[in-house]
Amino acid sequence: MMAREGGAQVNDVYKRFLAALNTRGFEGEIAPDYAQRTVLSTDNSIYQRLPQAAVFPRHAEDLERLAKLAAEVPYRDVVLTPRGGGTGTNGQSLTDGIVVDVSRHMNRILEIDVESRRVRVQAGVVKDQLNAALKPHGLFFAPELSTSNRATIGGMIATDASGQGSCTYGKTRDHVLELDTVLLGGQHLHSRALSREEEQQALLQTGALGKVHRTAAAIIDQERDVIEATFPPLNRCLTGFDLAHLRDEQDQL
């Protein structure tokens, strides 16, 4: 479903991208209207950037459709920026491209494994929503946030969110076991900590999956001295890539 646009005009390349997306089976909403763009032009930071449009995917298949279309030559300049609850304080979800808002539909708790104390969720699940579901089992997802009634798990992972209790329970990255990420082109990257043997197998993969692993390994292994000299001894990283922690204490990628 596509809403009518108005106000500040949408760039022609983005117009064509949205029109093409509408014909590719995208099942979520497509919103190039000025009102929706204005709402998503701000977050919990002091910054403001007006996006070209917003899309609200319903499921992973919609994310694949977005990623496949964006990889096509006519749309290589299209920028896709994921957004959860918009609670980041550094403008992480703001863009002058397309906002991919996962909070509207991709907000399901898929599985709770009480015995192993694991939970599987979609990126748009709100932290308080998750903890309400975990409470009857005597479990909770740490750390605590002042914005936990609207911050999403996907956003917490993207910013390595931490707050009250993080000195005891750790930051978000200390609780993430595995991620399913849709790459440009539509491939899925199932990422988790890899042993050296598993890493060697991953490095030999072809296409985007192998490239991701080879790039990450090369950065941390070849630029380790530069990273250690450049990154201050902080216990968290709010923006950009947390290069200093590409390998964990067990040297797993």
Order of alpha helices (4+ residues) and beta strands (2+ residues): alpha-beta-alpha-beta-alpha-beta-beta-beta-beta-alpha-alpha-alpha-beta-beta-alpha-alpha-alpha
